[in-house]
Amino acid sequence: MEKFLSIPVTSEQSQLLSAIGVVLVEQASTTTVAVTYQSGLVATITHATAGAGVETARDGIQDAISAALKTEWTKPVYAVPAAKIPFAVSGIALSFMVQPTA
């Protein structure tokens, strides 16, 4: 069963982000949250600048993933409330995690 977050993005329509297979959600910088998947994909969510040590954007994404996974199977998309991510999201990008070499 697939589950997706529908995240509002400034100057764009909402974008879907998978809530399945997540292994880590981290505040990567004051302007990004990284969502790492079992597959090695990393979704980088870019948002307005937060203060140093402020992780409310990460908390909001993590809470939204948890909420999405609790919804009925007939509701595959969870619309993330604007209050969950208190900083405007300007983009979402996917990349593969770089594996360290020995």
DACOR-V468756 format. One record per pair of residues at least 24 apart in sequence whose ideal C-beta (glycine too) atoms are under 7 Angstrom apart, sorted by the first residue. I is the first residue (numbers start at 1). GAP is how many residues later the second one is. Records with the same first field share a line. If there is no record, write none. Layout:
BEGIN
I=GAP / GAP
END
This chain:
BEGIN
1=72
2=74
3=65 / 66 / 73 / 75
4=72 / 73
5=59 / 60 / 63 / 73 / 75
6=71 / 72 / 73 / 74
7=73 / 82 / 85
8=74 / 81
9=80 / 81 / 82 / 83
10=78 / 79 / 80
15=77
16=61
17=26 / 75
19=46 / 49 / 50
22=43
25=33 / 36 / 37 / 40
26=32
27=28 / 30 / 31
33=24 / 25 / 28
35=26
36=61
40=56 / 57
41=53 / 55
42=53 / 55
43=49 / 51
44=49 / 51
45=44 / 47
46=43 / 44 / 45
47=38 / 40 / 41 / 42 / 43
48=39 / 40
50=37
56=30
57=28 / 30
60=24 / 25 / 26
61=24
END
